[in-house]
Amino acid sequence: MGKHFALTFQIPQYTTEREGRQVVESSFKLQAWHGVALAIILATAGMYYLVSANSTATAGYTINSAQSQISDALQQQKKLETQLAELQSIQTIQSNPAVTQMVPVTAVNYLQTVPLLTSR
């Protein structure tokens, strides 16, 4: 495996003789703690990905909910503006029973005021 690994990654290799036969070894030796460190890094990167994807999905849901509330509020505002225009129309005011019972004014009496003395 060392020969193929070294060829794949173009890592320099050297040969040694053991028990009368020639053995090709790579100068790159992966120790056990390298594998554990790699596993920890991959697990951390995976957790980071999951957390960021979850926060993005939550933000999207919140935005959609807020847009829905804005749309509902705008529709309610249009209904209220229409209702306000109807209530302010002259026909509605003149047909109001409180307005029809009013009596027209025949004479207007104004109060005479005396100017206040100003002190100097």
DATAFEN-V197153 format. One record per helix or strand of 3 or more residues. SS is the DSSP state (A for helix, B for strand). FROM is the first residue (numbers start at 1). LEN is the number of residues. If there is no record, write none. Layout:
ss/from/len
SS/FROM/LEN
SS/FROM/LEN
//
This chain:
ss/from/len
A/2/8
B/13/6
B/21/6
A/32/57
A/90/5
A/97/4
//
